[in-house]
Amino acid sequence: MNTSSGDVLLHDWDIGKLIASNAKLGNLCREEVYGILTCEPPMATSEYPHTRQSESGSFRQFQPPWVKLFPWLHYSKFEDGAFCRACAIFDPSSIRGQSLGQFVTQPFKMWIKGLEKIKEHATLEYHMTTIAKCKSSSLHTRIHQEL
């Protein structure tokens, strides 16, 4: 069976699993990157675990409609958290002055502030740079031809 990094199965397309295994996302082959960029999360909210939020004590969960608003958003079942596909794959580490964290090297899990934090990530300079890299790649053209 093909694996990308040790025991990480290629067909999983779960960025959280790849990051947790210390896989170098920049070293993925074109087909692996394509798989991650095109995988679609389930749209039924019942398929996502309800996570207790420490701030409020209430249970919250990932909201699938966020992916429609922000196509770069990726839900990791392995981490029960969200990542930015573009930033995780196209390595914004060369951008100085902004630290990487949630959505890039760590999963975002604070669902109660989901939309606010997702919008905030979308405005970061390194995010906009990686989105531009993604759009200029030949994979972007292939993805849009097949949709």
C-alpha positions in Angstrom: 0.0 0.0 0.0 1.3 3.4 -0.9 2.2 5.7 2.0 3.5 9.3 2.0 5.4 9.5 5.2 5.8 6.3 7.2 2.3 5.0 8.0 0.3 8.0 6.7 -2.1 6.6 4.0 -2.3 8.7 0.9 -6.0 8.2 0.5 -6.7 9.9 3.8 -5.9 13.4 2.5 -6.0 14.6 6.1 -3.6 17.5 6.6 -3.8 17.1 10.4 -2.6 13.6 10.1 0.2 14.5 7.8 1.4 17.3 10.1 1.1 15.1 13.2 3.4 12.5 11.5 6.0 15.3 10.8 5.5 14.8 7.1 7.1 17.6 5.0 4.1 18.8 3.1 6.3 20.7 0.7 7.7 17.3 -0.4 4.4 15.8 -1.4 4.0 14.6 -5.0 1.6 16.4 -7.3 -1.1 13.8 -6.9 -1.0 14.0 -3.1 -1.2 17.8 -3.2 -4.1 17.5 -5.7 -5.9 15.0 -3.4 -5.6 17.4 -0.4 -6.7 20.4 -2.4 -9.8 18.7 -3.9 -11.1 16.6 -1.0 -14.4 17.7 0.2 -15.6 17.5 3.8 -18.9 15.8 4.6 -21.7 18.4 4.6 -23.9 16.9 7.3 -23.1 18.5 10.7 -24.0 15.2 12.3 -20.7 13.8 11.0 -18.6 16.2 13.1 -17.9 15.7 16.8 -19.2 18.2 19.3 -16.3 19.6 21.3 -16.7 21.2 24.6 -15.4 24.8 24.5 -13.6 25.8 27.7 -14.7 29.4 27.5 -18.4 28.8 27.5 -18.7 25.2 28.6 -21.1 24.6 25.7 -20.6 22.1 22.9 -19.6 23.4 19.5 -18.5 21.8 16.2 -17.0 22.6 12.8 -19.6 24.1 10.5 -19.4 22.6 6.9 -20.8 25.8 5.3 -17.6 27.6 6.3 -15.9 25.6 3.5 -18.3 27.1 0.9 -17.3 30.6 2.1 -13.6 29.7 2.4 -12.6 27.0 -0.1 -9.1 26.8 1.4 -10.4 25.6 4.7 -9.8 21.9 5.5 -11.4 19.9 8.3 -9.0 17.3 9.9 -11.0 14.4 11.4 -7.7 13.2 12.9 -7.2 16.4 14.8 -10.8 17.5 15.1 -9.6 20.9 13.9 -9.4 23.1 10.8 -6.4 23.9 8.7 -5.7 26.2 5.7 -4.9 23.9 2.8 -2.9 26.6 1.0 -0.8 27.7 4.0 -0.1 24.1 5.1 0.9 22.9 1.6 2.6 26.0 0.1 4.7 26.7 3.2 4.5 30.4 4.2 7.4 30.0 6.6 9.5 32.4 4.5 7.1 35.3 5.5 8.7 37.2 8.3 7.0 39.1 11.1 3.9 36.8 11.3 4.1 33.7 13.4 2.5 30.5 12.1 0.2 28.6 14.3 -3.5 27.8 14.1 -4.7 26.8 10.6 -1.0 26.2 9.5 1.0 24.1 11.9 -1.7 23.5 14.5 -5.4 22.8 14.1 -7.9 25.6 14.8 -10.5 24.2 17.3 -12.2 27.1 19.0 -15.4 26.7 17.1 -17.3 29.3 19.1 -15.1 31.9 17.4 -14.9 30.0 14.1 -16.1 32.5 11.6 -14.3 35.4 13.2 -10.9 33.6 13.3 -11.3 32.2 9.8 -11.9 35.7 8.4 -8.9 36.9 10.4 -6.7 34.2 8.9 -7.9 35.2 5.4 -6.5 38.7 5.9 -2.9 37.7 6.9 -0.2 38.6 4.5 1.3 35.1 4.4 -2.1 33.6 3.7 -2.7 35.9 0.8 0.8 35.1 -0.5 0.2 31.3 -0.3 -3.2 31.7 -2.0 -1.5 33.5 -4.9 1.1 30.6 -5.1 -1.7 28.1 -5.1 -3.6 30.0 -7.9 -0.5 30.3 -10.0 0.3 26.5 -9.8 -0.6 24.2 -12.6 -2.6 22.2 -10.1 -5.1 25.1 -9.7 -5.8 25.0 -13.4 -6.3 21.2 -13.3 -8.7 21.5 -10.3 -10.9 24.1 -12.0 -11.0 22.1 -15.3 -12.3 19.1 -13.5 -14.9 20.9 -11.4 
